[in-house]
Every structure is written in C-alpha cells, then in structure tokens.
C-alpha cells in the first residue's frame, strides 16, 4: 500500500506527501528525525490520509494536492475529517 497524507502544524501550515510506511513517517515527524518540510515547520498532526495500491496513483494524487490552494486543501480535509482530529491516533505501526 501507498499512502498520501496531509500533515498540519498547530499554526495551520499544511504539508502533503506520500509514503509506503505511514507509521514510520509519523514517528519521524514526531521525533523531527528527517530534515524536510515537516521538520522546518514543526508539522505534527495527520489530518488527511488516502491509500493507493500503486505508487503511480499515490504520486499523481500527491502532485494534485501540492497544486491545490490552501482553501482547496482545507475543503478536502473538512470533507473527510470535519473536526480536524489528529488521525495519527488511529494508525497502527
């Protein structure tokens, strides 16, 4: 499985990405182990998660999300996660 996600900081910054190992990716964010956008912006909450069987589908979706405006991303999150709960609590590593 491949996962496409949107992470958020408490200040409202959003970061979209893709991974094969969502549990490990979330742990990296929490530990700030990878010097990427999540580390620089202190992004730590999982707000949207989509699954794909093929990497090509996940990569295409990540590209779509990265081209979305902030308003469009918030609409997607609101549709799937209306209370903006941290979905990381539902992930089993």
N, C-alpha and C positions, 0 to 999 in steps of 0.2 A: 504494500500500500504506500501511496504517496500522500502527503498532507500539505494543504495550502492553508495558511493561517494569517490572521491579523492580530498583532500584539499592540498593547497600548500602555502608556505611562499614566500616572495619576494626573499629569498636567495636560493630557489629551493628545499627545503625539501618537501617531499610528505607524506601524511598520508591517508590511506584508512580506511573506516569504514562503518557501517550500522546503520540505524535509522528508526523509523516509522514517525518521525516528523522532516523533513528536515529544515523547517523554524526555529523551536526552536533550532535545533542543530547548525545552522549557527549563530543564535543570541548568543548562549552560547560561540561559538568560538570568536565572536567579543568582547564580554564582558569578555572573559577569565574566565568564571564562573565555568568551570569544570577542575580540575587539572589532565589533561591527556596529551597525546602526542601533541594535538593542542595547549595547554597552554604552555607547556615547550618549544616548538619550534616556537612559535608565528605564527602559521599557521592560515591563514585567508581568503584564496581565494578558491572558489569552481571551480575546473577545469573539473570534470567529474561527471555525475550523471546518474545512471541507476535505473529503477524501477522494482519491483517484486511484484507479488500478494501474494506470500507465504514467510514466514520467512526462510524456509529451503533453498529456491533458493537464497535469499539475503545472507544468511550466507555462503553458498557454494561459491558464487561469491566473497565475501569479502576475504575468505580464498585463492582463486585463486589470487586475486590482491595482497594480502600480501606476496605471494610466488613469485610474479613477480620481476624481476630485475628493477632497475631504468630505464634502456633503454626500457624495455618492457612496463612499465607504461607510459613513455613519448610517445611511439608509439600509445598506446591506446588513450591517451589524444589528440594527434595530429590528429588522425583519426576522432574523434568526435568533437573536438574543436580546429581547426587548428591555430587560433590566440591566443589561451590560454587566452581567455576572462574569466573574473570572472562571472560565471553563477549564482551567488547568486542574481544578479540584476534581473534575470528572475523568481525567486522564489517568490510566494505569500504565506505569512504565514497563 
